[in-house]
């Protein structure tokens, strides 16, 4: 009885894994919406409609498909742009999955994630601002609020 229970649990775990990641790899342009749902094992977690009657279906934060006239037109996944792993800190810069029809301007969504021994920080971090802040903290200097980076008039 114990062996059959473990086998059933393993099969359920394997089926859940196929429905979440393996199904996305099997998607191809021209599939119907029903075929997409069957391959993914469920419908999308959210959807975004566009004026040209196409719809972006999002499966979590990292995968999306673009549907038009009940057919899959395109698909996209989140991509890691930069990844730094050290024993103390890990940094990842990710471009989130984005599905939009041609001609529709959509801003790219990016997320940075920093893992430290003190916790994980997620968000959109401006690297140059972070470097400046750390530099100012280390040197003990801060630029006065009214000062600009314009050149001064040279002395005669």
MIDRENBA-940481 format. One line per 8 residues: for each residue x, y, z of N, C-alpha, C, O, CB. Coordinates in Angstrom, 3 decimals, padded with zeros to 6 digits. Atoms other than C-alpha are relative to their C-alpha. Glycine has a CB too. Example, Ala and Ser with C-alpha at 12.3 -4.5 7.8 and 13.67 -1.06 7.14 Angstrom:
REM residues 2
000.890/-001.190/000.000/012.300/-004.500/007.800/000.900/001.200/000.000/001.936/001.181/000.665/-000.992/000.027/001.246 ~ -000.820/-001.190/-000.060/013.670/-001.060/007.140/-000.770/001.090/000.730/-000.261/002.198/000.899/000.414/000.462/-001.415
This chain:
REM residues 156
000.829/-001.196/000.000/000.000/000.000/000.000/000.865/001.249/000.000/000.563/002.220/-000.694/-000.939/000.004/001.206 ~ -000.879/-001.152/-000.100/002.820/002.377/000.877/000.669/000.288/-001.344/000.819/001.451/-001.718/001.055/-000.228/001.084 ~ -000.640/-000.174/001.303/004.533/001.794/-002.503/-000.962/000.622/-000.999/-000.566/001.503/-001.762/000.513/-001.341/-000.529 ~ 000.968/-000.564/000.948/001.361/002.548/-004.463/-000.300/001.465/000.322/-000.536/002.260/-000.588/-001.304/-000.820/000.014 ~ 000.216/-001.385/-000.397/000.850/005.768/-002.441/001.162/000.867/-000.472/000.943/001.973/-000.966/-000.170/000.108/001.526 ~ -001.169/-000.747/000.469/004.412/006.899/-003.236/000.002/000.124/-001.516/000.365/001.170/-002.053/001.289/-000.675/000.470 ~ 000.073/-000.036/001.460/003.940/006.006/-006.902/-001.038/001.016/-000.455/-000.795/001.774/-001.393/-000.333/-001.393/-000.562 ~ 001.057/-000.955/000.350/000.699/007.997/-007.056/000.466/001.432/000.241/000.194/002.321/-000.566/-001.279/-000.285/000.813
-000.516/-001.340/-000.295/002.384/010.992/-005.408/001.031/000.416/-001.036/001.040/001.570/-001.464/000.616/000.047/001.407 ~ -001.018/-000.308/001.005/005.300/010.799/-007.859/-000.640/000.314/-001.349/-000.205/001.231/-002.046/000.982/-001.170/-000.143 ~ 000.701/-000.261/001.260/002.928/010.617/-010.837/-000.704/001.353/000.031/-000.685/002.080/-000.962/-001.016/-001.114/-000.287 ~ 000.673/-001.297/-000.120/000.932/013.611/-009.564/001.005/001.133/-000.098/000.735/002.146/-000.743/-000.772/000.092/001.324 ~ -001.050/-001.014/000.052/004.145/015.599/-009.080/000.519/000.156/-001.429/000.717/001.278/-001.896/001.157/-000.367/000.954 ~ -000.483/-000.039/001.382/005.366/014.688/-012.580/-001.025/000.646/-000.917/-000.660/001.422/-001.800/000.328/-001.409/-000.493 ~ 001.055/-000.597/000.832/002.011/015.623/-014.135/-000.086/001.499/000.229/-000.289/002.259/-000.718/-001.359/-000.654/000.295 ~ 000.040/-001.432/-000.305/002.036/018.984/-012.366/001.178/000.707/-000.651/001.022/001.818/-001.159/000.009/000.237/001.525
-001.184/-000.593/000.629/005.562/019.670/-013.642/-000.179/000.138/-001.493/000.223/001.151/-002.065/001.234/-000.834/000.292 ~ 000.228/-000.065/001.448/004.559/018.880/-017.236/-000.995/001.084/-000.347/-000.863/001.738/-001.381/-000.492/-001.341/-000.529 ~ 001.033/-000.990/000.304/001.539/021.153/-017.041/000.545/001.414/000.116/000.067/002.311/-000.578/-001.197/-000.175/000.929 ~ -000.468/-001.356/-000.209/003.537/024.144/-015.858/001.124/000.395/-000.930/001.090/001.508/-001.455/000.442/000.167/001.403 ~ -001.119/-000.415/000.835/006.770/024.121/-017.862/000.077/-000.751/-001.317/000.341/-000.146/-002.357/001.277/-000.179/000.746 ~ -000.136/000.795/001.212/006.760/021.276/-020.367/-001.021/000.361/-001.062/-000.729/000.268/-002.254/-000.117/-001.452/000.330 ~ 001.039/-000.345/000.946/003.506/022.392/-021.965/000.349/001.220/-000.830/-000.007/001.287/-002.007/-001.285/000.232/000.721 ~ -000.339/-001.238/000.703/004.877/025.809/-022.913/000.944/-000.281/-001.167/000.847/000.355/-002.216/000.640/001.011/000.969
-000.945/000.350/001.067/007.671/024.231/-024.963/-000.695/-000.650/-001.190/-000.164/-000.646/-002.301/001.073/-000.935/000.536 ~ 000.727/000.685/001.075/005.069/022.342/-026.998/-000.895/000.931/-000.811/-001.479/000.508/-001.808/-000.836/-001.109/000.581 ~ 000.854/-000.951/000.708/003.204/025.492/-028.102/000.661/000.468/-001.288/001.876/000.661/-001.339/-000.322/001.201/000.893 ~ -000.519/-000.478/001.282/003.569/026.619/-031.719/-001.057/000.882/-000.666/-002.248/000.731/-000.395/000.393/-001.198/-000.930 ~ 000.955/-000.888/000.675/001.988/029.317/-033.935/-001.050/-000.790/-000.784/-000.749/-001.805/-001.412/000.742/000.955/-000.943 ~ 001.108/000.644/000.706/-001.394/028.373/-035.369/-000.865/-000.877/000.889/-001.948/-001.291/000.475/000.532/-000.820/-001.123 ~ 000.814/000.816/-000.905/-002.613/026.385/-032.351/-001.253/000.773/000.388/-001.222/001.998/000.499/000.808/-000.405/001.265 ~ 001.237/-000.636/-000.458/-006.204/027.077/-031.297/000.105/000.277/001.495/000.970/-000.267/002.182/-001.240/-000.894/-000.310
-000.013/-000.311/-001.434/-006.972/028.512/-027.879/-000.257/-001.260/000.824/000.332/-001.424/001.893/-001.058/001.080/000.332 ~ 000.275/001.256/-000.705/-008.361/025.114/-026.821/001.258/-000.863/000.075/001.536/-001.464/001.113/-001.136/-000.776/-000.698 ~ -001.229/000.790/-000.002/-005.114/023.396/-027.839/001.031/000.587/000.961/001.765/-000.151/001.619/000.585/-000.080/-001.414 ~ -000.932/-000.651/-000.923/-003.096/025.975/-025.875/-000.366/-000.359/001.437/000.503/-000.722/002.229/-000.009/001.541/-000.196 ~ 000.462/000.328/-001.358/-005.198/025.389/-022.747/000.300/-001.454/000.324/000.750/-001.755/001.430/-001.512/000.276/000.148 ~ -000.282/001.423/-000.225/-004.856/021.602/-023.138/001.496/-000.236/000.202/001.885/-000.996/001.089/-000.511/-000.843/-001.184 ~ -001.448/000.199/-000.121/-001.064/021.813/-023.633/000.527/000.554/001.317/001.415/-000.038/001.931/000.730/000.661/-001.172 ~ -000.467/-000.620/-001.239/-000.618/024.129/-020.638/-000.628/-000.631/001.240/-000.107/-000.476/002.344/-000.299/001.486/-000.022
000.649/000.640/-001.134/-002.992/022.160/-018.433/-000.985/000.906/000.719/-001.680/000.461/001.632/001.031/-000.473/000.966 ~ 000.953/-000.940/-000.588/-005.002/025.278/-017.526/-000.041/001.255/-000.855/000.753/001.438/-001.778/000.380/000.344/001.471 ~ 000.081/-001.289/000.679/-006.070/028.672/-018.722/001.039/000.956/000.567/001.751/000.612/001.511/-001.412/000.599/000.132 ~ -001.003/-000.960/-000.471/-003.936/031.782/-018.250/-000.326/000.539/001.390/-001.479/000.519/001.822/000.117/001.157/-000.982 ~ 000.213/-000.602/-001.315/-003.440/033.406/-014.850/-000.526/001.424/-000.137/-001.184/001.926/000.774/001.303/-000.008/000.814 ~ 000.571/-001.312/000.301/-004.258/036.803/-016.419/000.060/000.220/-001.502/000.797/-000.466/-002.210/000.752/001.136/000.760 ~ 000.038/-000.289/001.437/-005.017/038.275/-019.840/-000.041/001.508/-000.212/-000.529/002.259/000.632/-001.227/-000.682/-000.676 ~ 000.007/-001.416/000.360/-004.540/041.625/-021.563/-000.521/000.117/-001.428/000.038/-000.481/-002.348/001.430/000.638/000.139
000.588/-000.160/001.325/-006.718/042.671/-024.500/000.543/001.255/-000.667/000.861/002.240/000.000/-001.534/000.061/000.088 ~ -000.484/-001.127/000.788/-005.588/045.004/-027.302/-001.084/000.418/-000.978/-001.946/-000.391/-001.320/001.311/-000.360/-000.749 ~ 001.033/-000.488/000.923/-007.682/047.177/-029.669/-000.104/-000.775/-001.314/-001.166/-000.778/-001.936/000.259/001.432/-000.311 ~ 000.072/000.757/001.262/-006.780/044.989/-032.679/-000.622/-001.380/000.196/-000.534/-002.238/-000.683/001.397/-000.150/-000.605 ~ 000.698/001.246/-000.360/-008.729/042.154/-030.967/000.937/-001.174/000.257/000.514/-002.329/000.206/-000.963/-000.374/-001.093 ~ -000.904/001.060/-000.442/-005.629/040.205/-029.994/000.062/000.051/001.526/-000.255/001.069/002.141/001.435/000.159/-000.638 ~ -000.050/000.115/-001.454/-005.110/039.039/-026.427/001.286/-000.670/000.426/001.679/-001.698/-000.126/-001.207/-000.782/000.529 ~ -001.190/000.614/-000.591/-001.980/038.344/-024.423/-000.454/-000.820/001.199/-001.111/-000.306/002.104/001.069/001.082/000.419
000.295/000.882/-001.122/-002.375/035.368/-022.107/001.287/-000.188/000.784/002.305/-000.596/000.225/-000.584/-001.375/-000.480 ~ -001.181/000.152/-000.850/000.051/035.322/-019.183/-000.160/-001.215/000.895/-001.190/-001.401/001.544/000.236/001.265/000.849 ~ -000.085/001.162/-000.888/001.003/032.130/-017.379/001.055/000.336/001.039/002.249/000.130/000.820/000.355/-001.336/-000.787 ~ -000.926/-000.470/-001.020/002.529/033.455/-014.186/000.686/001.281/-000.462/000.145/002.021/-001.284/001.043/-001.082/000.327 ~ -000.754/-001.207/000.340/005.135/036.192/-014.468/000.972/-000.225/-001.151/001.462/000.736/-001.743/000.756/000.495/001.212 ~ -001.119/000.283/000.891/007.510/034.426/-016.832/-000.344/-000.570/-001.370/000.562/-000.855/-002.153/000.891/-000.925/000.663 ~ 000.358/000.547/001.318/005.524/033.136/-019.833/-001.270/000.660/-000.499/-002.185/000.934/000.278/-000.183/-001.539/000.063 ~ 001.231/-000.536/000.583/002.967/034.590/-022.228/-000.132/-000.455/-001.447/000.852/-000.785/-002.110/-000.023/001.543/000.083
000.289/000.301/001.401/001.303/033.826/-025.543/-000.917/001.098/-000.530/-001.739/001.641/000.208/-000.658/-001.426/-000.165 ~ 000.851/-000.993/000.644/-000.317/036.236/-027.988/-000.988/-000.735/-000.893/-000.594/-001.475/-001.794/000.842/001.034/-000.820 ~ 001.066/000.663/000.740/-003.655/035.048/-029.364/-000.717/001.031/-000.862/-000.962/002.151/-000.414/-000.996/-000.707/000.964 ~ 000.792/-000.844/000.887/-005.503/036.552/-032.356/-000.904/-000.908/-000.822/-000.444/-001.879/-001.422/000.912/000.882/-000.923 ~ 000.991/000.782/000.729/-008.686/035.185/-033.929/000.067/-001.482/000.368/000.037/-002.357/-000.498/000.198/000.172/-001.499 ~ -000.034/001.355/-000.545/-008.493/032.086/-031.694/001.210/-000.820/-000.455/001.157/-002.050/-000.453/-001.255/-000.720/-000.384 ~ -001.231/000.696/000.400/-004.966/031.241/-032.937/001.191/000.594/000.736/001.252/001.803/000.961/000.216/000.090/-001.535 ~ -001.231/-000.452/-000.628/-001.599/031.433/-031.199/000.869/000.670/-001.070/001.146/000.079/-002.114/000.757/-001.193/000.683
-000.797/-000.767/000.948/000.492/034.106/-032.950/001.470/000.022/000.418/002.358/-000.099/-000.426/-000.540/001.430/-000.117 ~ -001.379/-000.085/-000.501/003.599/034.367/-030.728/000.023/-000.403/001.463/-001.012/-000.436/002.129/000.581/001.436/-000.182 ~ -000.167/000.294/-001.422/004.977/033.365/-027.354/001.320/000.601/000.469/002.233/000.819/-000.327/-000.041/-001.539/000.269 ~ -001.215/-000.596/-000.560/007.601/034.827/-025.027/000.201/-000.488/001.420/-000.749/-000.853/002.112/-000.072/001.542/-000.034 ~ -000.349/000.361/-001.373/009.402/033.978/-021.815/000.894/001.085/000.583/001.520/001.849/-000.151/000.706/-001.388/000.056 ~ -000.919/-000.921/-000.667/011.265/036.043/-019.258/001.419/-000.452/-000.269/001.695/-001.646/-000.388/-000.277/000.071/001.528 ~ -001.399/000.323/000.277/014.987/036.243/-019.900/000.907/000.683/001.012/000.732/001.862/001.321/000.385/000.417/-001.432 ~ -001.006/-000.571/-000.885/017.872/036.745/-017.489/001.022/000.737/-000.836/001.646/000.150/-001.720/000.679/-001.091/000.864
-000.993/-000.796/000.715/020.065/039.574/-018.765/001.361/-000.095/000.681/002.393/-000.214/000.020/-000.448/001.464/-000.088 ~ -001.227/000.042/-000.772/022.642/039.490/-016.007/-000.226/-000.859/001.228/-001.288/-000.815/001.848/000.463/001.421/000.394 ~ 000.092/000.798/-001.205/023.314/037.068/-013.239/001.381/-000.068/000.631/002.353/-000.463/-000.012/-000.552/-001.421/-000.304 ~ -001.260/000.044/-000.743/026.029/037.343/-010.610/-000.243/-000.837/001.243/-001.149/-000.553/002.026/000.517/001.445/000.371 ~ 000.125/000.849/-001.174/026.471/034.631/-008.019/001.329/-000.028/000.740/002.346/-000.453/000.193/-000.441/-001.429/-000.393 ~ -001.173/000.080/-000.860/028.956/034.976/-005.179/-000.432/-000.721/001.273/-001.629/-000.909/001.494/000.597/001.432/000.314 ~ 000.401/000.675/-001.244/029.062/033.176/-001.832/-000.849/000.872/000.925/-001.611/000.353/001.740/001.229/-000.456/000.744 ~ 000.723/-000.892/-000.903/027.621/036.277/-000.128/-001.250/000.607/-000.637/-002.296/000.699/000.005/000.916/001.104/000.463
001.098/-000.714/000.648/025.385/038.013/-002.681/-000.254/-000.583/-001.388/000.682/-000.950/-002.099/000.310/001.515/-000.096 ~ 000.390/000.390/001.357/023.471/036.960/-005.800/-000.862/001.121/-000.571/-001.744/001.648/000.107/-000.771/-001.380/-000.012 ~ 000.753/-001.058/000.666/022.123/039.494/-008.294/-000.509/-000.537/-001.329/000.245/-001.150/-002.085/000.874/001.277/-000.210 ~ 000.580/000.393/001.280/019.741/038.795/-011.193/-000.766/001.177/-000.577/-001.524/001.843/000.127/-000.926/-001.237/000.157 ~ 000.737/-001.027/000.722/018.443/041.251/-013.786/-000.808/-000.733/-001.069/-000.238/-001.379/-001.948/000.965/001.098/-000.629 ~ 000.875/000.775/000.873/015.441/039.845/-015.652/-000.934/000.903/-000.793/-001.548/001.814/-000.239/-000.810/-001.000/000.815 ~ 001.022/-000.634/000.834/013.381/041.120/-018.594/-001.215/-000.914/000.037/-001.143/-002.068/-000.385/000.507/000.240/-001.488 ~ 001.201/000.813/-000.158/009.858/039.902/-017.898/-000.652/-000.283/-001.349/-000.523/000.499/-002.291/-000.995/000.696/000.929
000.692/000.399/001.226/007.814/038.093/-020.552/-000.968/001.100/-000.415/-001.691/001.657/000.412/-000.754/-001.347/000.197 ~ 000.847/-001.067/000.513/005.999/040.563/-022.773/-000.589/-000.418/-001.335/000.151/-000.770/-002.254/000.792/001.314/-000.141 ~ 000.687/000.328/001.252/003.420/039.851/-025.479/-000.855/001.194/-000.389/-001.778/001.573/000.332/-000.874/-001.300/000.142 ~ 000.792/-001.110/000.529/002.087/042.737/-027.529/000.010/-000.098/-001.518/001.025/-000.477/-002.103/000.556/001.387/000.480 ~ 000.030/000.045/001.460/000.953/042.929/-031.155/000.920/001.064/-000.595/001.249/002.054/000.057/-001.436/000.192/-000.513 ~ -000.836/-000.969/000.696/003.115/044.741/-033.688/-000.700/001.338/-000.049/-001.911/001.406/-000.256/000.339/-000.482/-001.415 ~ 000.564/-001.339/000.061/002.609/048.479/-033.610/-000.474/000.526/001.341/-000.786/001.711/001.456/-001.129/000.019/-000.957 ~ 000.402/-000.452/-001.326/001.672/048.618/-029.937/001.235/000.140/000.863/001.950/-000.826/001.130/-001.017/-000.974/000.645
-001.166/-000.266/-000.824/004.300/050.234/-027.829/-000.312/-000.478/001.405/-001.319/-000.103/002.005/000.385/001.513/-000.015 ~ 000.150/000.505/-001.351/004.699/048.444/-024.583/001.355/000.106/000.670/002.360/-000.346/000.121/-000.537/-001.470/000.014 ~ -001.282/-000.153/-000.668/007.371/049.285/-022.084/000.469/-001.341/000.553/-000.306/-002.128/001.097/-000.096/001.043/001.125 ~ -000.595/001.244/-000.491/009.718/046.478/-021.201/-000.031/000.003/001.522/000.310/000.997/002.162/001.459/-000.171/-000.523 ~ 000.020/000.129/-001.452/009.260/045.248/-017.670/001.256/-000.743/000.424/001.549/-001.838/-000.055/-001.286/-000.740/000.493 ~ -001.216/000.619/-000.505/012.460/044.509/-015.833/-000.095/-000.110/001.506/-000.762/000.685/002.169/001.252/000.803/-000.415 ~ -000.028/000.176/-001.447/013.069/043.230/-012.360/001.392/-000.433/000.420/002.000/-001.309/-000.195/-001.059/-001.034/000.461 ~ -001.265/000.415/-000.578/016.209/042.998/-010.330/-000.295/-000.685/001.331/-001.215/-000.315/002.060/000.968/001.216/000.185
000.156/000.739/-001.248/016.558/040.580/-007.468/001.378/-000.166/000.620/002.306/-000.651/-000.026/-000.688/-001.388/-000.235 ~ -001.265/000.110/-000.712/019.327/040.711/-004.877/-000.213/-000.904/001.203/-001.030/-000.602/002.073/000.536/001.401/000.434 ~ 000.061/000.926/-001.131/019.785/037.770/-002.490/001.204/000.261/000.891/002.343/000.190/000.430/-000.033/-001.492/-000.480 ~ -001.067/-000.218/-000.969/021.818/038.547/000.629/-000.278/-000.875/001.218/-001.364/-001.441/001.340/000.108/001.512/000.400 ~ 000.261/000.748/-001.238/022.244/036.810/003.979/-001.094/000.655/000.848/-001.660/000.016/001.735/001.285/-000.120/000.821 ~ 000.996/-000.734/-000.779/019.857/039.472/005.333/-001.392/-000.046/-000.612/-002.351/000.434/-000.006/000.427/001.429/000.152 ~ 001.303/000.086/000.646/017.040/038.766/002.878/000.107/000.180/-001.503/001.197/000.375/-002.041/-000.942/001.034/000.578 ~ 000.079/-000.164/001.447/015.941/039.046/-000.735/-000.731/001.293/-000.303/-001.791/001.569/000.258/-000.711/-001.207/-000.670
000.584/-001.267/000.410/015.201/042.391/-002.338/-000.375/-000.100/-001.470/000.461/-000.438/-002.309/000.981/001.185/000.251 ~ 000.478/000.042/001.376/013.075/042.546/-005.498/-000.499/001.385/-000.371/-001.008/002.124/000.471/-001.122/-001.069/-000.184 ~ 000.523/-001.274/000.467/012.205/045.541/-007.596/000.715/000.442/-001.248/001.366/-000.350/-001.929/000.122/001.059/001.076 ~ -000.663/-000.585/001.147/013.455/047.845/-010.282/001.067/000.930/000.547/000.756/002.031/001.002/-001.009/000.755/-000.943 ~ -001.102/-000.715/-000.614/016.852/049.068/-009.159/000.820/000.694/-001.076/001.231/000.062/-002.050/000.879/-000.954/000.828 ~ -000.844/-000.753/000.917/018.758/051.813/-010.983/001.450/-000.206/000.438/001.849/000.326/001.475/-000.387/001.530/-000.021 ~ -001.363/000.301/-000.430/022.382/050.539/-010.885/000.860/001.230/000.228/001.636/001.257/001.183/000.656/-000.870/-001.006 ~ -000.844/-001.185/-000.164/023.973/053.985/-011.349/-000.355/000.746/001.286/000.535/001.262/001.962/-000.145/000.935/-001.213
000.412/-000.659/-001.234/021.917/055.454/-008.483/000.505/-000.780/001.216/000.928/-000.187/002.209/-001.535/000.140/000.051 ~ -000.482/000.821/-001.115/022.857/052.521/-006.238/001.502/000.182/000.190/001.969/000.305/001.322/-000.329/-001.488/-000.240 ~ -001.453/-000.183/-000.094/026.578/052.905/-007.056/000.309/001.365/000.599/001.186/001.475/001.456/000.669/-000.144/-001.392 ~ -000.235/-001.357/-000.514/026.419/056.666/-006.379/-000.304/000.060/001.489/000.457/000.647/002.258/-000.861/001.033/-000.761 ~ 000.376/-000.032/-001.412/024.636/056.156/-003.072/001.043/-000.706/000.860/001.421/-000.202/001.918/-001.375/-000.647/000.203 ~ -001.023/000.734/-000.746/027.165/053.557/-001.913/001.288/000.812/000.044/001.922/000.912/001.095/000.257/-001.390/-000.635 ~ -001.221/-000.810/000.064/030.065/055.761/-003.066/-000.092/001.178/000.967/000.864/001.464/001.687/000.243/000.507/-001.440 ~ 000.190/-001.131/-000.904/028.642/058.754/-001.174/000.051/-000.438/001.459/000.595/000.272/002.305/-001.327/000.691/-000.291
-000.021/000.493/-001.376/028.150/056.661/001.955/001.417/-000.358/000.432/001.801/-000.106/001.574/-000.918/-001.217/000.146 ~ -001.361/000.408/-000.325/031.706/055.309/001.807/000.901/001.212/000.191/001.700/001.254/001.127/000.561/-000.907/-001.094 ~ -000.863/-001.183/-000.083/033.345/058.686/001.199/-000.518/001.008/000.995/000.222/001.908/001.392/000.131/000.652/-001.354 ~ 000.572/-000.933/-000.954/031.005/060.508/003.568/-000.392/001.316/-000.663/-000.643/002.305/000.025/000.979/000.257/001.124 ~ 000.339/-001.225/000.722/030.220/063.068/000.880/-001.371/-000.156/-000.628/-001.774/-001.242/-001.043/001.062/000.327/-001.081 ~ 001.258/-000.042/000.730/026.893/064.064/-000.534/-000.029/001.296/-000.755/000.350/002.337/-000.218/-001.231/-000.135/000.944 ~ 000.060/-001.193/000.829/026.359/066.513/-003.363/-001.081/000.921/000.542/-002.193/000.469/000.813/-000.271/-000.362/-001.482 ~ 001.027/-000.937/-000.476/024.559/069.667/-002.181/-001.197/000.013/-000.954/-001.055/-000.173/-002.162/000.588/001.427/000.140
001.228/000.089/000.783/020.953/069.815/-003.338/-000.064/001.025/-001.127/-000.609/000.723/-002.189/-001.188/000.173/000.901 ~ 000.097/-001.041/001.011/021.333/073.082/-005.280/001.104/-000.043/-001.036/001.034/000.687/-002.024/000.002/001.322/000.652 ~ -001.145/000.028/000.899/024.598/072.183/-007.026/-000.317/-000.807/-001.256/-000.914/-001.881/-001.181/001.223/-000.583/000.712 ~ 000.228/000.716/001.250/024.463/071.192/-010.696/001.338/-000.412/-000.580/002.391/-000.007/-000.087/-000.794/000.868/-001.010 ~ -001.230/000.486/000.623/026.985/069.483/-012.954/000.442/000.892/-001.153/001.166/000.422/-002.031/-000.190/-001.425/-000.495 ~ -000.420/-000.903/001.050/027.442/072.549/-015.192/001.427/000.449/000.242/001.886/000.545/001.381/-000.934/001.202/-000.088 ~ -001.376/-000.483/-000.092/030.937/073.756/-015.959/-000.005/001.431/000.532/-000.911/002.213/000.240/000.712/-000.072/-001.384 ~ -000.122/-001.358/-000.518/032.078/076.874/-014.125/000.835/000.836/-000.953/001.562/000.295/-001.786/000.623/-000.001/001.411
-000.783/-000.908/000.846/033.594/079.918/-015.804/001.453/-000.049/000.449/001.739/000.130/001.632/-000.554/001.462/000.068 ~ -001.410/000.066/-000.402/037.393/079.559/-015.899/000.504/001.371/000.470/000.065/002.412/-000.019/000.868/-000.510/-001.173 ~ -000.584/-001.237/-000.530/039.394/082.142/-013.958/000.978/000.565/-001.037/001.681/-000.200/-001.698/000.726/-000.257/001.374 ~ -000.927/-000.586/000.989/041.354/084.671/-016.141/001.442/-000.111/000.409/002.327/000.336/-000.320/-000.328/001.445/-000.231
